Amino acid sequence: MKVLCIEASCDEAAAAVYDSESGLLAHRLFSQVDMHAKYGGVVPELASRDHVRKVLPLIHEALADAGTEFNEIQGVAYTAGPGLVGALLVGSSVARSLAYAWGCPAVGVHHLEGHLLAPMLEPEPPRFPFLALLVSGGHTLLAAVHGVGRYQILGSSVDDAAGEAFDKTAKLLGLPYPGGPALAKLAQSGRLGRFKFPRPMLDRPGLDFSFSGLKTAVVVATRGLELDDATRADVAADFQQAVVDTLVAKCRRALEQTGFDALVVAGGVGANQQLRQALADLGAKIGVTVSYPRPSFCTDNAAMIAYAGWCRLAAGEHDGLSIRATARWPLDTLRAPAPAE
């Protein structure tokens, strides 16, 4: 079964072709980072308008890369939410229209389900069940993943996501957008220990996260300081260490609680090298296998949506003729696809 996928939920447009026998055949992505950089963040209306220009060319490129004609496509998957509703409407409208014209089924995919299943595209995918840490600009959560569509939320952020805290702290330090990668790079030249930042919510039971207070702690600690290059690097280093320590401690707590022997890390912040090293050390210490998608599949992409969509299309799941675009869509409302008859 060959599936075409479209991802357009925020500031990146992407298309991919997945084959149930050969795996991922092609994927294309266009990032709007340069366009939004002058504003210091994503402008939803500009994002939507740019998707209108970019989605169809990306689909043509992906099909060409895959050596696939449109009449070979047996299903279309698309990101139906959560995300910016204008961006979602562009991708879902194109996907649903193509499926109707081609006479094949279409299915809307939950964006976070795509992230959770992204490691399944790797040569050695993890086995169910596993613990998943999904950490990105918009989400930070821990979930027990028992199978496709079988997700139990164990903990989530009560305010800022980890990636959001990275971006806001980077902006405070005068770093360019997107701030997270820039802060991580600056932290490499910083000295640890100059600033004492909190490890939020580690002094109480539970698996929820809170990074708003950490961001505020950076504001207080730097008030009145001359932010020269060395000071900015030290702030970045201690801030990053506080986030990493918090994420690792919560992962360890969740692994002890569930008894799982596998941890999957997904989302854009999952590409952070210090976090990866700290979780690798944790895994080696407690006997847990730690898996990641390849770095290019940590951020938004169509390949992960194509895989999740194929899982549901292969089970006979598909949408009606309506166009789905859901800005808010709780992950734990998903259900496992019914076995195909």
N, C-alpha and C positions, 0 to 999 in steps of 0.2 A: 504494500500500500504506500503510495507516494502522497505526501502531505505538503501543501504550501502554507507557510505561516507569515503573518504580518504582526509586527510589534510596533505600537506607537502609543505609549502611555504617558510620556513626559517629553524629554528633550532629545530623544534619539529615535530615529526611524530605522526599521530593520525588516528584512525578509529572509526566509530560509526555506530550503527544500529538504525534507526528511523522508527516507525510504525505510520501510520496516525490515527489509532484508539487508540492505547495504549501509544503513545508518545515515548520518548526516551527509548530504551530497553537496550542499552549498549554503553559505550564509553571507549576507551583505548588511552593512550598517553605516548609517550616516549620523554623525554627532553634531548637535547644534551649539557646542561649547563656545566656539568663536563668536557666534551671534549673540549669545546671552552674556558673554563676559563683560561687555561694556556696561551692563546693568547690574552686575554683581549677583545675578541669580536668574532663574528661569522666569520669563515673561510668558504666561500661558497663551495669550492671543498670538504672539509671534510664533510660538512653538506649533500651534495648530495650523497656522497659515503655511509654515514651512513644510509640515508633513504633507499638505495637499500637493506641493510641488515635488516632493521627493519619493513618496511611497510607490507610485507606479514605475518610475525608472528603476528603483531597487528591486521590484518584483521581476522585471524583465532581465536585469543583471543576474539575479539568483537563478532564474530558470535557465539562462544561457550557461552559467557556470556549471549547473547540474546536468547539462545536456538533456534537458527535459522539455517537451512540448506541453502546452496547456491541456491538451486532450489526454495526457498521461496522469494528470493530477486527479486523485480519487477522493480528496477531502481538503478543506481549507480550515485552518485554525487561526485564531486571532486573539489578541489581548482584549478582554472585555472589561477589565478593571482589576484592582482599583488604579486610580491615576487621575490625570487632568481630563475632565470630561470632554473638552474640545478636541484634545489629541486623540482620545479613545474613539470619538465619533468618526474621525477621519479613517483610522485603521479598520474599524468595524464596518463602516459603510462600504469601503472598497472590498473587504473580504467577503461580506455577505453578497454583494453584487456579483463578484466573480463566481462564487459558488452557485448562485442562481443561474448565471449565464452558462456555466459549464455543466450544470446538471449534477452536481455532487454535493454531499452534505457539508455543513459548516458547524463549527463549535467554538463558542467563546471560552477562553481560558483565563483562569485567575492568575494574575501576574506573579503573586508570591508562590503559587504552586509551581510555576515555571522555574523560579529560583530554587525551590526545594528539590526539584527533580533534575536540575542542571548537571549534577555529578553523574547521572545515568548516561550521559553522553561520552564519558571517559572510557578508556580501554578496560579499566578495572573498576566498575561501578560498585558502590556500597550495597550491602544486602539489607533488606528490611528485617526487623525494625532498627531504626537508628535515631539518635538525638540530632536535631538540626539547630544550629545557630544561624539565624538570618539577620544580617547586620548591614544596613545600607543608609542612604541619606534620609529615607522616609520611614524606615522600620527597624526595630530591634526586638527580636523575639526568640524564645526557645520553644521548640515544638517536638513532641514525640511523633515520629513518622512511622506508622505501622504498615503503610502501603499507599498506593495512589489513591488520593482522596480521603485518606484516613489519617487526619491530623489532630493532635490534641495540643492546644496551646498551654504551655506550662508557665510561661512568664512573658511579659512584654513591657515596653517602655510606657511609663505613665505620663511622660512629657516629651522632651526632645529625644529623637533617635540618636544613636552614636554618630552616624554620619552627619547629621544636622549639627551636632555639637562641634564636630571637626570643622565644618564649614564656617560656623559662626565665630569660632575661636580664630580661625585663619583670617577672617575678615577683620577681627579686632587687631591682629598683628600686621595688617596691611598687605596680606598675601593675595595674589590674583585668584579669580574664579577659574575652575573649581578649587575650593580651598583645601579639601581633604588631602589629596595627593601632594599639594604644595606644602602643607604643614608637615606631613610625614617626611618629605625630603629635607625640610629645614631641621627637623628633629634629629636627623643623623649627625649634625654638627653641634648639637647642644650637650650640655653637661647635666646629668641627672642629680637631683637632690637640692638644687638651689631653691625650688619652690615646693611647698608642701600642699598638694592638692588632695581633696577627699576622694575616697573610693565609695561612691554613693550606694547606699542601701545594703552594704555588706554587714552592717551591725544589727541586722534584723533577719528573721527567717523569710523564706520565700524566694521567688525567682524573677520578680519584676525588676525593671531597670529605671533609673532616673538620671539624666545627664544635664538637666537644666541648672541644678545647683553647682555642678562642676564648672559649667560655663561662667556662672556668676562668680565663682571663686577666682577664676582667671581675671575677671574684670577688677575685682577687689585687690588682688595681689599686684596688679600692674598699675594701679591708680597712682599717679604722681611719679612713676618711674620713667626714665629716659629709655625708650625702646630702641636701643642700638642693636646692631646685628647680633651681637653675642647674647644680649638679654632675650631677644626674640627667639633665638635658637634654644635657649635654656627653658623658656616658657613652653615652647613646642614640645621639647623632649619630656618634660615633667607632665604636661597635659596628656600626651600620647600614652605615657606609661600608666597614668591613672585610668584611662579608658581600657587599656589592655588588661591591667590587673583586675579590673571590675568584670570584664567579659570572661576572662579565664576562671575567676573564682566562681562566677555563676554557672559556667559550663561544668566545672567540677562538682558543684552542688547538685546540678541536674543529673549528671551521670550517676552519682551516688544514689540519688532518689529513684531513678528508673532502672538501674542495673544494666543499662545498655553498654555494649562494648565497642560501639562505633559512633563517631561524631562527624557530622557533615557541616561545613561552614560555607555559607552562600551569601551573596550580596556584595555590593561594591567595596565595603570596608573589609570584606574577606580577602581582598588582594593586599592588604597591609602586611608588609613583611615582618614587622615586629610582632603583630598578632599571630601570624602563622608560626613563627618560631616559638612563641610562648605556648601555643596550643600543641605544637609538636613535642615540646618538652613535657607538657602535662600528659599527653598520650603515652609517651615512653615511660613515664613515672608510674602511671596507674594501669597500664596495659590496655589502652584504648586506641583503636585505629582512627586516624583523623584524615578525612577526605575533603577535597575542594574541587570545584570546577576549574578548568584552566582560567588564567587571569582574564582573558577576553570574554569569558562567559560569566564572570562575577558581576559585571555591570549589565545593564539592560541589553538584551539581544533577542533575536527571533528564534535561534536554535533551541533554546530551552522551552519556548512556547510551543514550537513545533513538536518536540518530544512529548510534552504534556498533552497537547492536542491529539497526537497520534494515539496515545494510551486511551483516550476517551472515544475517539472515532472508531478505533478498532473494536471497542466494546459495544458499538452500535449507538453511542450517544451522539445526538446532534441537536441543533437549535431549529426553531421554526423560521419563518420568513422575516421576523422582526429583527431590528438592529439593536444589539445590546451594547450599552456603555454605562458602566456603574462606577461612579467616583469612589464610593465607599462599599466595601464588600468583605465582611469578616471571613477570615480563612477557615475558621472552624464551622462555617455553615456548609462547606463543601461535603459531598458524599462520594463514596467510591463508585466508579462506573460499574454498572451491572454487566455480568459476563455476556458476551455475544452468544446468541442462540445458533 
